[in-house]
């Protein structure tokens, strides 16, 4: 038996209430398809919901850099083996903010 799914983990950057920029971990995502995962992340970036519960909250989001990971589980002789591989880094936002976020 083999199962495959996708997860997304990364950083978001935004404008803090005082006007400066800050960054922290984005919400974690999972989906059965890569396309659905990208749609979820894009929708939440646009609405501001990509902001995780661990942060203080942003006035507005300016960038996101999310590693999209393919996770496959295969069963061999009753034992599960898991393979994880980054298939893409999904970036949203203006180039200048993405460059700043990727330097962190």
C-alpha positions in Angstrom: 0.0 0.0 0.0 1.3 3.5 -0.9 -0.2 6.8 0.1 0.8 10.2 -1.0 -0.1 13.7 0.2 1.4 17.2 0.3 2.2 19.6 3.1 3.3 23.2 3.2 5.5 24.8 5.9 7.3 28.2 5.7 7.5 31.8 6.7 5.3 34.8 6.2 6.2 38.4 6.4 4.1 41.4 7.1 3.8 44.9 8.2 3.5 45.2 12.0 1.1 47.5 13.7 3.9 50.0 14.3 4.8 50.1 10.6 8.0 48.0 10.6 8.3 44.5 9.0 8.3 41.2 10.8 8.2 37.5 10.0 7.3 34.3 11.6 6.1 30.8 10.8 3.0 30.4 8.6 0.1 28.1 9.3 0.8 24.5 8.3 -1.2 23.0 5.4 -1.9 19.6 4.0 -3.8 18.3 1.0 -4.2 15.3 -1.3 -3.0 17.3 -4.3 -0.4 19.9 -5.0 -2.8 22.1 -6.9 -5.3 22.2 -4.0 -2.5 23.0 -1.6 -1.4 26.0 -3.7 -5.1 27.2 -3.9 -5.5 27.0 -0.1 -2.2 28.9 0.5 -3.0 31.6 -2.1 -6.6 32.1 -0.8 -5.3 32.4 2.8 -2.5 34.8 1.8 -5.0 37.1 0.0 -7.4 37.0 3.0 -4.7 37.3 5.7 -5.5 33.9 7.2 -2.0 32.5 6.4 -1.0 34.2 9.6 -0.4 31.5 12.2 -1.7 31.4 15.7 1.9 31.7 17.1 2.3 35.3 15.8 1.2 38.6 17.1 -0.8 39.4 13.9 0.1 41.7 11.0 -1.5 44.8 9.8 -1.1 43.3 6.4 0.8 40.4 4.8 3.5 41.3 2.3 5.2 38.0 1.5 5.1 34.3 2.0 7.7 31.6 1.2 6.2 28.1 1.7 8.1 24.8 1.0 5.7 22.4 -0.6 6.6 18.9 0.5 5.5 15.6 -1.0 5.1 12.9 1.7 4.8 9.3 0.6 4.2 6.3 2.9 4.8 2.8 1.6 4.2 -0.4 3.5 6.7 -3.2 3.2 6.2 -6.4 5.2 3.9 -4.7 7.7 6.2 -1.7 8.3 5.6 1.9 7.1 8.4 3.8 5.5 7.9 7.6 4.9 9.7 9.7 2.3 9.6 13.5 2.4 10.8 15.6 -0.4 10.5 19.4 -1.1 9.0 19.6 -4.6 8.7 23.4 -4.8 9.0 26.6 -2.8 5.8 28.5 -3.3 6.3 32.3 -3.0 3.6 35.0 -2.9 4.1 38.8 -2.6 6.2 41.5 -4.1 9.8 40.7 -5.2 11.4 43.1 -2.7 9.6 41.6 0.2 10.4 38.0 -1.0 14.1 38.9 -1.2 13.9 40.3 2.4 12.1 37.2 3.7 14.4 34.8 2.0 17.4 36.5 3.6 16.1 35.7 7.1 
